[in-house]
Amino acid sequence: MTSLLLSGEAHSRLAGALSAWPELTPHIVADAGDIPAASIAYLTADLFRAKRVMPIAEMLAAGSGPRWAHSVTAGLDHPPFQVLQAGGVRVTRSDAQAPAIADYVLGHVLSRLVEIDRVRAGQQAGAWQRIPFREVGDTRWLLVGFGAIGRQIAQRLRPFGAHITAATRSGTSDPLADACVTLADIPAVLPVTDVIVLACPVDDHNRHMVGPAFLALTKSNSILVNIGRGALVDTDALIAALDGGRLGHAILDVFETEPLPQASPLWAHPGVTATPHCAGAGSGVLARNDRLFLENLRRYLSGEPLMNEASSTGR
Amino acid sequence: MTSLLLSGEAHSRLAGALSAWPELTPHIVADAGDIPAASIAYLTADLFRAKRVMPIAEMLAAGSGPRWAHSVTAGLDHPPFQVLQAGGVRVTRSDAQAPAIADYVLGHVLSRLVEIDRVRAGQQAGAWQRIPFREVGDTRWLLVGFGAIGRQIAQRLRPFGAHITAATRSGTSDPLADACVTLADIPAVLPVTDVIVLACPVDDHNRHMVGPAFLALTKSNSILVNIGRGALVDTDALIAALDGGRLGHAILDVFETEPLPQASPLWAHPGVTATPHCAGAGSGVLARNDRLFLENLRRYLSGEPLMNEASSTGR
């Protein structure tokens, strides 16, 4: 018998599908109290919110034999993942939020390009006055990171005719991008870039990558989007760049400190669109997460390789 | 010798290119006064704004021999076109604004789907509260009209995974749409449609097509976009539908009366985004218009068939 831990909500969605595996015993994780022993866990957003993921990780890490945790997060930078990996537990992660995040990026950037603020002001003033706008096809985008999220953005952008540069560690060419460069090439690309999207995890090398030197090279009307991690951006340098006219607008879903402190000047800055880490809150994410977990469960139980498995050193 | 009429601005952009045809004599149309005799006219937006198109049309219609007018408008429902066509003048029109209009439609609809108003209100309130949103891939679109504009919209939508129904007079199938229906099928499609885009010209049959019967069938959270012609929509019925919760939001670039009268309730309605007939005001339109005119000029002078030529009865 193999035991699976999951939330009550996940159980109610998946009970029918799970009955296909009689060798599997599902256990629901209660909101409080001890974690039942199990060798598999489905780490859904509700368990993260209820702070049940760390005790589940500790239970799994203390076990023996084959163990596996599937997380609905894209990044594995939360502390429980270090516990899991140190304990020899296999970890898989999700790319189910990538289409939602790509929709968020396109929706917010396009709203800027069609001059949503000027449209609103013109309507409020009752002004019948032509509002010219920059076509998407006249813009050049730099996607920093070209994993599931960067690629979903590029797929949506292509028919608009935008020019797409993908910046990755390797710089490997990819048919979804017009140009592929390494991270070291970014300074050369920034002066001709209209939209910069940070779609990469943070590590020791790219912390505060968007700092004074980076922002000294950006176009004055360019748009910066951060849906990666807050620590990629030096907030003070960003505000100085916006105030100094070295950047047109910032669309931020992640922050150096989350929740964003009430005292942060980002809340009220006219050059900032700030959202509470919800670029992945799209209507299709839950169903895509469940499908991915069930496919990985099938693979795990039949001994096939898992999708999106993290190496034992992290990503 | 063949004479070409064009605006001063168009002449300054095109003089170099026109010098390729020594048999062609360009004449600049002044802001006032008589129109020089010519057999070709390039009817650009500045000439429409300066109200010089009707006298040009009258000059051409009074002439004899081969005559041709190229207009930067997509529709041919302005009075000068009746004069031109009654006078036996060949008329070509433009699809250069189609990419701009498609960008406008995607930009404004996506800004609604990512909940731009809730994002703004949340930020103003300093609220760290998740804002869920509908993914584009979870929406069904009805494009009424599937000419250059409808097709440019469909091309941009496809990678998002939205379901696209194209409604045309013929209902001819098209690989860019998931379903193709006739105008008579629209009532059956409306109850499952999230985004309705009017991208067709107006004629005697479709005037006020969006009226009480149409709006009784729409989803309560659906979005209506009109970038066709104002007369397609019964404004009073639209406002009643918005007030009655039978429609979520309307994005309107064209109106029954333009400029939109100051007394119109559309200006201040919270369910309306109103723009001053500028969906075609994209940054790439001028260059695409000039390229299309020059290509048609080459064809005209060498006796080849023209692009986008209207039949003698209108479109």
Interface residues (C-beta under 8 A of the other chain):
Chain A: P99 A100 D103 Y104 L106 G107 H108 L110 S111 L113 V114 I116 V119 G122 Q123 Q124 G126 A127 W128 Q129 R130 I131 P132 F133 R134 E135 V136 G137 D138 Q155 R156 R158 P159 F160 G161 E258 P259 L260 Q262 W267 A268 T273 A274 T275 P276 H277 C278 A281 G282 S283 G284
Chain B: P99 A100 D103 Y104 L106 G107 H108 L110 S111 L113 V114 I116 V119 G122 Q123 Q124 G126 A127 W128 Q129 R130 I131 P132 F133 R134 E135 V136 G137 D138 Q155 R156 R158 P159 F160 G161 E258 P259 L260 Q262 W267 A268 V272 T273 A274 T275 P276 H277 C278 A281 G282 S283 G284
